[in-house]
Every structure is written in C-alpha cells, then in structure tokens.
C-alpha cells in the first residue's frame, strides 16, 4: 500500500466500504426477496405495530454493520500480519 493511501485512510479520505461490490446477481436476488417479504409482513401488521417492524430492521442493520466493521478490522490485521511476515 502506498503511503498516500495510508494517509488517506488516516484522514478519512478513503472509505473502504465504498469499494465493496454488492451488485452481484445473488445480492440483487436476495434484496428483491427481502423487499417483497418486508412489504408482505408490513401489510399484515396493524398500523400501530409497523413501528416495531421498522425498529427490528434498524436493529438488524446495526448488527450487520458491527459484523462488517469487525470483519474489516480482522481482515486488515491479517493482511498487515502477512505483510510483516513477508518482509521479515
């Protein structure tokens, strides 16, 4: 990794999550399935319970965000360890 990339990462100019390519065929299929199921469940719920569904989705998204962050950190540490071993 070039020094300018390391500095850019430090300064917050580089966002690794922006380079993730989720536009795969499988991802699109699951997104479509999720959207359909979400709308079906939402339609079944009375108006006063729909807020709970929103909170559930928000909590699930937050959990996934933490998982993605932890995976990134662990992958970064592994990559750095491999680089150090390679230079040692």
C-alpha positions in Angstrom: 0.0 0.0 0.0 1.4 3.4 -1.0 2.0 6.0 1.7 -0.6 8.3 0.2 -3.3 5.6 0.7 -2.3 5.1 4.3 -2.5 8.8 4.9 -5.8 9.0 3.1 -7.2 6.2 5.2 -6.0 8.0 8.4 -7.5 11.3 7.3 -10.8 9.7 6.4 -10.5 10.5 2.7 -10.7 6.8 1.8 -13.8 4.8 2.7 -13.2 1.0 2.1 -16.9 0.3 2.3 -17.4 2.4 -0.8 -15.3 -0.1 -2.8 -17.4 -3.1 -1.9 -19.1 -4.6 -4.9 -22.5 -5.8 -3.8 -24.1 -5.6 -7.2 -23.9 -9.3 -7.8 -26.7 -11.4 -9.2 -27.2 -13.2 -5.8 -27.3 -9.9 -3.9 -29.9 -8.4 -6.2 -32.0 -11.6 -5.9 -31.9 -11.5 -2.1 -32.6 -7.8 -2.0 -35.7 -8.3 -4.1 -36.8 -11.2 -2.0 -36.3 -9.2 1.2 -38.2 -6.2 -0.2 -41.2 -8.4 -1.2 -41.3 -10.2 2.2 -40.9 -6.9 4.1 -43.9 -5.4 2.3 -46.0 -8.5 2.8 -45.3 -8.5 6.5 -45.8 -4.8 6.8 -49.2 -5.1 5.1 -50.2 -7.8 7.6 -49.5 -5.7 10.6 -51.9 -3.1 12.1 -50.7 0.4 11.7 -49.7 0.7 15.4 -47.3 -2.3 15.1 -45.5 -1.2 12.0 -43.1 0.9 14.0 -41.9 -2.3 15.7 -41.0 -3.8 12.4 -39.0 -0.7 11.5 -37.1 -0.9 14.8 -36.4 -4.6 14.1 -35.0 -3.8 10.7 -32.9 -0.9 12.2 -31.5 -3.2 14.9 -30.7 -5.9 12.4 -28.9 -3.4 10.1 -26.9 -2.1 13.1 -25.9 -5.7 13.9 -24.8 -6.2 10.3 -22.8 -3.0 10.4 -20.9 -4.2 13.5 -20.2 -7.5 11.9 -18.9 -5.8 8.7 -16.7 -3.5 10.7 -15.3 -6.4 12.8 -14.6 -8.4 9.6 -12.9 -5.4 8.0 -10.7 -4.9 11.1 -9.8 -8.6 11.3 -9.0 -8.7 7.6 -6.9 -5.6 7.8 -4.9 -7.1 10.8 -4.5 -10.4 8.9 -3.2 -8.5 5.8 -0.8 -6.5 7.9 0.5 -9.6 9.6 1.0 -11.3 6.3 2.9 -8.2 5.0 5.1 -8.1 8.1 5.8 -11.8 7.8 6.6 -11.3 4.1 9.1 -8.5 4.9 10.6 -10.2 7.9 
